[in-house]
Amino acid sequence: MGLWLGIGLLAGGLLIINAAFAYQAVHVDKALSATALYHLKVLPFFYAANLMVGSGIRAANKAAGNLTYSLSLAKGIELALCVLIGWWFMREAPTWRTAAGLAIVLIGFVVMKWKPAG
């Protein structure tokens, strides 16, 4: 239960953060005043997202008993969300290279957690 709670909190918080920056890249004027005003407006969302990510890491760490696993899980979720956000805001269709890159990350995660027999 704790691992699923952690995954949900991580996904929610990272989605908020990545969506806010993607929206800024596409729709907010590059002038400093417009960017500063945008960041003041989204500050409560960043606060909530930061709480969600921190609580998600804590819940995943408590469930798994391994901080490296929890942080790697967070990075994997963020990479998957980046692909989703890129498609959503930029209309960037994932290619075979995207799938290959995510597979390499997944293989690296498996190798990191692999315990040799013996």
Secondary structure, DSSP 8 states (H G I E B T S, - for coil): -HHHHHHHHHHHHHHHHHHHHHHHHHHS-SSHHHHHHHHHHHHHHHHHHHHHHHHHHHHHHHHHS-HHHHHHHHHHHHHHHHHHHHHHHH-----HHHHHHHHHHHHHHHHHH-----
